[in-house]
Amino acid sequence: MVTRVDATLAHSRLGRDLLSRDVQLACLLEVSAAKPGNITPAHDFSDTTYADMVRSALALGPAFDRRHALARGVGNLIADGVGATASVTGANTNLGIVLLFAPLVRAEATRRADESLRSATERTLAELDVDDAAAAFAAIVAARPGGLGDAADHDVRAPARVSLREAMAAAAHRDSIASEYATGYEIVFDTGLPLLAEGLEGGASTLGAIVSLHVGLLAVRPDTLVERKAGAAAAQAVTAAAREVRAGTRTLEEFDASLRGPDHRLNPGTTADLVAATLLVALLTGVNLP
């Protein structure tokens, strides 16, 4: 079994398109870190394996290369990403990553020389329309995500009536991925990147810093996938345990064991998606991940 992704090797072999390469590398680094409660090289789920995640990462690169990002709107990029994943695995391995990555790759592909990635991302989100929502809704339904539930407003199974950003804003209170659309990726830029820098500057390896990023995000914000699957109290308990890990009063191994179970109800999957998005932004902005 593969136990680690070497960043240098990944950078040199995963494709000539730099944007495509960074998309693949962000996904591979995220899944290769031993993040508590998630799929890792040492932990498969009953319906999804580490190999599924690796295949999905590699498939996502061509769908999100610079040529496609320039030619396709965010909604169509989401559809392309879901379709690319479906071509290599039957499981929903990366819907949250696709939803988070699509605006970022579109922003990176279209940003001006004098425009920061964050500003370009805000511009990209402001440009989203009803067609983006329609394409994204269809892709979400096709991916069959766990814990989707029903929404009173702008349910993905119903025809889109507002822009994708407006639809995401309506769901922001119950889903951290949706909240990123509403806030211009506030979690990634204001919390994720500083946590990643903290780990790297503290001397951790790249994969160790990613684990620290994951725990740090959990410590400040309950995972919304856990909340949808297991309830608000369970999500708050996971956050409290992450804070104990950060404080040194609980071991990482104990925390990991407490999150694992046959039904994966405590899998902090949304936090893992935010980790992947943070890694993509780090790569796109020149952060060194040695």
C-alpha positions, 0 to 999 in steps of 0.5 A, a space after each residue: 500500500 502507498 503510505 506517502 505522496 512525495 511532493 517533488 515527485 508529484 510536481 514533476 510527473 502529474 501533468 504539464 499544466 500547472 493548474 491541473 498539477 496543483 489541483 492533483 497535488 492538493 488532493 493527493 496531499 490531503 488524502 495522504 495525511 493521517 487526518 483523524 477520522 478520514 480516509 488515509 493510506 492506513 484507513 479505508 472506508 467500507 464504501 470508499 478506499 484510499 485508492 479511490 481517492 487517488 484515482 479521483 485526484 488524478 482524474 480531477 486534474 484534466 477537468 480543472 486544467 487552465 484551458 477548461 477553466 478559461 472556457 467553462 463557467 463555475 457550474 460547468 466546471 463542477 459538472 465536469 469534475 463530478 463527471 471525471 470522478 464518476 469515470 474512475 470510481 463509483 463512489 462520491 469521493 470528492 464532491 465537496 472538493 469539486 465544489 470548493 475547487 471550481 471557483 478557485 480554478 476559474 479565478 486563477 485562470 482568469 485573474 489579472 497580473 495585478 489581481 490577488 487570488 482572493 480578489 479574483 475569487 470574490 470577482 468569480 463568485 460575484 459573477 455566478 448566475 442561474 445557469 451556474 446553479 442549474 449545472 451545479 444542482 444537477 451535478 450534486 444530485 448525480 454525485 448522491 452525497 450522504 446527508 444531503 437532506 431536503 432544503 426549504 429554499 433552493 433544493 438541488 432537486 428543484 429547478 434553479 431560480 437564483 444564482 449559485 452564490 445566492 443558493 449557497 448563501 441560503 445554505 451557509 448556516 448548515 454547510 461550511 462549503 456553502 458558506 465559503 461561496 457566501 463569504 469569499 472563502 473566509 475559512 480558507 483564507 483567514 483560518 486555513 492558511 494561517 493554520 497551515 503556516 503555523 504548522 510549517 513554521 513550527 517545523 512539521 513535515 508537510 503531511 504533519 502540518 496538514 494534520 495540524 491544519 485539519 485538527 485546527 479547523 475542527 477546533 474552531 468550527 464544527 464539521 457540518 457533515 458530522 452535524 448533518 449525519 449525527 446531529 449538532 451535539 455530536 459535531 460540537 463534541 468532535 470540536 471539543 475533542 479537537 481543542 483537547 488535542 490542540 491543548 495537548 490533553 488528548 492524543 491524536 491517536 485517541 481522537 482518531 479512534 473516537 471518530 472511526 466506526 462502521 457507519 462513518 457518522 463522525 467522519 469530518 469530511 467537510 473539514 477535509 474538503 476545506 483542508 484540500 481547498 486550503 492546500 490548493 490556495 497555498 500552492 496557487 499563491 506560492 507557499 512552499 510545501 517541502 
